[in-house]
Amino acid sequence: MTVRLLDPRSRQLLRALIAQYIRDGEPVGSRTLAKHSGLDVSPATIRNVMADLEDVGLVATPHTSAGRIPTAQGYRVFVDSLLQMQPMQAAEIESLRQRLSPELGTQGLLASSSELLSAMSQFVGMVTVPKRDQFALRHIEFVALDGHRVLVILVFADNEVQNRVIQTRRLFSPAELEQLGNYLNIHFSGRPLSAIRADLVRELRDTRSAMDSLLSAAVEVAESVFPAASEDDVVVAGQTRLMSVHDLSDMERLRELFDAFARKRELLQLLEGCIHAQGVRLFIGEESGVAPFGGCSLVAAPYGVEGKVLGVLGVIGPTRMAYERVIPMVQTTAQMLTAALNQAQQTQ
């Protein structure tokens, strides 16, 4: 059932019902719709239209009420075809830009984005953490520790610094580690970690020069420093805000939601489904395919740097949310995060 199959009166009444229900959280009766729909129709006519909408699955009647509430399918029609967006105000956008300062660095920007989305929506804000092998390497340095242990200092293009301690198969002298660092910095600075590892292996296979020993050492170190894949993660903020949401007040449902947030596995899978979306992606209720989120909606949008998608950010809340505000909020935050990441990279 799509909105194209509904006549204008049915569309107007469905829009009015959902707007009223989002506002008040109570089943909407025909007399209330007669007052607030803006249509000159009788309650009897409205009851007939509501019965038709219920027949096609867009509204439902709770057994304890004579009024009706929207279904997940009704919300979908509302969001896709009937919603009137409320873009963020210029002052709000400027405040968001200031709070997402490039000086925060990548990790700081991700944490701030998640917290800001939660604060603005009063629901749960989240941001997936991009894999480090997606970022270009700026500089690498090796420091010999005790035995076969080596401290590796990695500086990335976004100015993030990581320290990793690796175990090598043989002892390396400080001079060898300096030579290895110089070689990698000269030949591979500006390249992503995953590409560096692959290129080193290929060069070792193809070359038969005096550089073999140095390349062999570089490949050995790369296997530990530049893993083929890094662990996925997602920054989540504001889970406890859901405890004050009337629609999610059932303790068993909350427990399942909090367990899903703690595991992160299902949440990551859901967000990864949005990574190639053009703009905002929306899952309503059971559309997510994740049981704990069955009574929730996810509004998500990708962010990136230099035209490359790095991850996804978004909001999870009850299906009864103010979509006209949350959708522009998520879209604008993704744009501001992308701008901050680009600026951070350009100024380094």
C-alpha positions in Angstrom: 0.0 0.0 0.0 1.6 3.3 -1.0 0.4 6.9 -0.6 -0.4 7.0 -4.3 -3.3 4.7 -3.7 -4.8 7.0 -1.0 -7.1 9.8 -1.9 -6.2 13.4 -0.7 -8.6 13.2 2.3 -7.1 9.9 3.5 -3.6 11.3 3.2 -4.5 14.3 5.2 -6.2 12.3 7.9 -3.3 9.9 8.1 -0.9 12.8 8.4 -3.0 14.5 11.1 -3.3 11.2 13.1 0.4 10.5 13.1 1.3 14.1 13.9 -1.2 14.0 16.8 0.1 10.6 18.1 3.7 11.7 17.9 2.8 14.8 19.9 0.6 13.2 22.6 1.4 9.5 22.6 -2.3 8.6 23.0 -4.6 6.8 20.5 -6.3 9.4 18.3 -10.1 9.3 18.1 -12.3 10.5 15.3 -13.5 13.6 17.2 -10.0 14.7 17.8 -9.2 14.3 14.1 -12.3 16.2 13.2 -11.0 19.2 15.2 -7.3 19.1 14.1 -7.2 17.7 10.6 -8.2 20.9 8.9 -10.9 19.1 6.9 -14.6 19.9 7.0 -15.8 16.3 7.5 -17.9 14.6 10.2 -16.6 12.1 12.8 -18.6 9.4 11.1 -16.8 10.0 7.8 -13.5 10.0 9.6 -14.4 6.7 11.2 -15.0 5.2 7.8 -11.6 6.5 6.5 -9.9 5.1 9.6 -11.4 1.7 9.0 -10.1 1.7 5.4 -6.6 2.7 6.6 -6.7 0.0 9.2 -7.7 -2.6 6.6 -4.6 -1.8 4.6 -2.3 -1.9 7.7 -1.5 1.8 8.1 -3.2 2.3 11.5 -4.2 -0.1 14.3 -6.7 0.0 17.1 -5.3 -0.9 20.6 -7.7 -3.2 22.3 -8.1 -0.8 25.3 -9.0 2.2 23.2 -11.5 3.4 20.6 -8.8 5.6 19.1 -6.1 4.5 16.6 -2.3 4.6 16.4 0.0 4.3 13.4 1.7 1.1 12.5 5.3 0.8 11.3 3.9 0.7 7.7 1.9 3.8 8.5 5.0 5.6 9.8 6.8 4.5 6.6 4.2 6.1 4.4 4.2 9.2 6.6 8.0 9.6 6.4 8.3 8.8 2.7 5.4 10.9 1.4 3.7 13.1 4.0 6.4 14.5 6.2 7.2 18.2 6.2 10.8 18.6 7.3 11.9 21.2 9.8 15.6 22.0 8.9 17.9 23.1 11.7 18.1 26.8 12.4 21.1 28.7 11.3 22.1 29.4 14.9 21.8 25.6 15.7 24.0 24.7 12.7 26.6 27.3 13.8 26.6 25.9 17.3 27.1 22.4 16.0 30.0 23.5 13.8 31.7 25.1 16.7 31.3 22.0 18.9 32.7 19.8 16.1 36.0 21.6 15.9 38.7 20.0 13.7 41.1 20.6 16.7 39.3 17.7 18.6 41.0 15.1 16.4 39.2 12.1 14.9 38.4 10.3 18.2 37.2 13.5 19.8 35.0 14.4 16.9 33.4 10.9 16.9 32.7 11.1 20.7 31.3 14.6 20.4 29.1 13.7 17.4 27.5 10.8 19.4 26.9 13.0 22.5 25.5 15.9 20.5 23.1 13.7 18.6 21.9 12.2 21.9 21.5 15.7 23.5 19.7 17.2 20.5 17.3 14.3 20.0 17.0 13.2 23.6 17.5 9.6 22.4 20.6 7.5 21.7 23.3 8.9 19.5 25.9 6.7 17.9 28.8 6.8 15.5 30.7 3.9 13.9 34.5 4.2 14.3 36.4 4.0 11.0 39.1 1.3 10.7 42.6 2.8 11.1 43.7 1.1 7.9 41.4 3.5 6.0 43.6 6.4 7.1 46.9 7.4 5.4 50.1 7.0 7.4 52.1 10.2 7.9 55.0 9.0 9.9 56.3 5.8 11.6 59.0 5.4 14.2 60.4 2.3 16.0 61.9 2.1 19.5 63.6 -1.0 20.8 62.3 -2.3 24.1 63.5 -5.4 26.0 64.1 -8.7 24.2 62.1 -9.0 21.0 59.6 -6.3 21.8 59.5 -3.1 19.8 57.4 0.0 20.4 55.8 1.3 17.1 54.7 4.9 17.0 52.2 5.6 14.2 51.1 9.1 13.2 48.2 9.2 10.8 47.0 11.9 8.3 44.3 13.0 10.6 47.0 13.7 13.3 45.9 10.7 15.5 48.8 9.0 17.2 48.8 5.3 18.1 51.5 3.4 20.1 51.7 -0.3 19.5 54.0 -2.9 21.1 54.9 -5.8 18.8 56.8 -9.0 19.3 59.4 -9.7 16.5 60.8 -13.0 15.5 64.4 -11.8 15.8 66.3 -9.1 17.6 66.6 -5.7 15.9 69.3 -3.2 16.7 68.4 0.5 17.1 70.2 1.2 13.9 68.2 -1.4 12.0 64.9 0.0 13.4 66.0 3.5 12.4 66.8 2.3 8.9 63.5 0.5 8.7 61.5 3.6 9.8 63.3 5.8 7.3 62.6 3.3 4.5 58.9 3.1 5.3 58.5 6.9 5.7 60.3 7.6 2.4 58.4 5.1 0.4 55.0 4.7 2.0 54.1 8.0 3.7 50.6 9.0 2.6 49.5 5.5 1.9 46.8 3.6 3.9 48.1 0.8 6.2 46.3 -2.0 4.3 48.0 -0.8 1.0 51.4 -0.6 2.7 51.3 -4.2 3.9 50.2 -5.5 0.5 52.8 -3.5 -1.4 55.6 -4.7 0.9 54.7 -8.3 0.3 54.6 -7.7 -3.4 57.9 -5.9 -3.5 59.6 -8.7 -1.5 58.3 -11.2 -4.0 59.4 -9.3 -7.1 62.8 -7.9 -6.0 66.1 -9.8 -6.0 68.2 -6.9 -4.9 70.4 -6.1 -1.9 67.3 -4.7 -0.3 65.9 -8.2 0.4 66.9 -8.2 4.0 65.4 -4.8 4.7 62.2 -5.7 2.8 62.0 -9.0 4.8 62.3 -7.0 8.0 59.7 -4.6 6.8 57.3 -7.4 5.9 57.8 -9.1 9.3 57.1 -5.8 11.1 54.1 -5.0 8.8 52.4 -8.3 9.7 52.2 -7.1 13.3 51.8 -3.4 12.8 49.5 -3.3 9.8 47.0 -6.1 10.4 44.8 -7.1 7.5 41.7 -5.9 9.3 41.0 -4.0 12.5 38.2 -4.5 15.0 34.9 -2.7 14.4 33.5 -0.4 17.0 30.7 2.1 17.6 30.6 5.0 20.0 27.2 5.1 21.7 25.9 7.9 23.9 22.6 8.4 25.9 21.3 4.9 26.3 19.8 5.8 29.7 17.6 8.5 28.0 15.5 5.6 26.7 14.4 4.9 30.3 12.3 8.0 30.3 10.6 7.2 27.0 7.1 6.1 27.8 6.8 3.8 24.7 9.9 1.8 25.9 9.0 1.7 29.6 8.7 -2.1 29.7 11.7 -3.3 31.7 12.2 -6.5 29.7 12.3 -4.5 26.5 14.8 -2.0 28.0 17.0 -4.9 29.2 17.1 -6.4 25.6 17.9 -2.9 24.2 20.7 -2.3 26.7 22.1 -5.8 26.0 22.1 -5.1 22.3 23.9 -1.8 22.9 26.5 -3.5 25.0 27.1 -6.3 22.5 27.3 -3.8 19.6 27.3 -6.7 17.1 23.7 -6.2 15.8 24.1 -2.5 16.0 27.2 -2.5 13.8 25.5 -4.8 11.3 22.5 -2.5 11.1 24.7 0.6 10.7 26.9 -1.0 8.1 23.8 -1.5 6.0 23.6 2.3 5.8 27.3 3.0 4.8 26.6 3.2 1.1 23.3 5.1 1.4 22.8 8.4 -0.4 21.9 10.7 2.4 19.7 9.6 5.3 18.6 6.0 5.8 15.7 5.1 8.0 14.6 1.8 9.6 11.2 1.8 11.3 10.3 -0.9 13.8 10.8 -4.4 12.5 12.4 -3.1 9.3 15.7 -3.3 11.1 15.5 -7.0 11.2 17.0 -6.8 14.8 14.6 -8.1 17.4 15.6 -5.8 20.3 15.1 -2.7 18.0 11.6 -3.8 16.9 9.9 -1.0 18.8 12.5 1.6 17.7 13.5 3.6 14.7 17.0 4.2 13.4 17.8 7.4 11.5 21.4 7.2 10.1 23.6 8.9 7.5 27.2 8.2 6.3 30.2 10.5 6.9 33.6 10.6 5.4 36.6 12.5 4.2 37.7 13.6 0.8 34.7 11.9 -0.8 35.4 8.5 0.8 32.9 7.1 3.3 34.5 6.3 6.6 31.4 5.4 8.8 27.9 6.1 9.8 26.3 8.2 12.5 22.7 8.2 13.7 20.0 8.2 16.3 18.0 5.3 17.8 14.7 6.1 19.5 11.1 5.0 19.7 9.1 4.8 16.5 7.0 7.7 17.9 9.7 10.3 17.3 9.6 13.7 15.7 11.0 12.6 12.3 10.7 16.0 10.8 13.3 17.2 13.3 15.5 14.1 13.8 16.1 13.5 10.1 17.5 17.0 9.3 19.5 16.8 12.6 21.2 13.5 11.6 21.9 14.7 8.1 23.3 18.1 9.2 25.5 16.4 11.9 26.9 14.0 9.2 27.7 17.0 7.0 29.4 18.9 9.9 31.5 15.9 10.9 32.6 15.3 7.3 33.5 19.0 7.0 35.5 18.9 10.3 37.4 15.7 9.3 38.2 17.2 5.9 39.4 20.5 7.5 41.5 18.6 10.0 43.3 16.6 7.3 43.9 19.7 5.1 45.4 21.7 7.9 48.0 19.1 8.8 
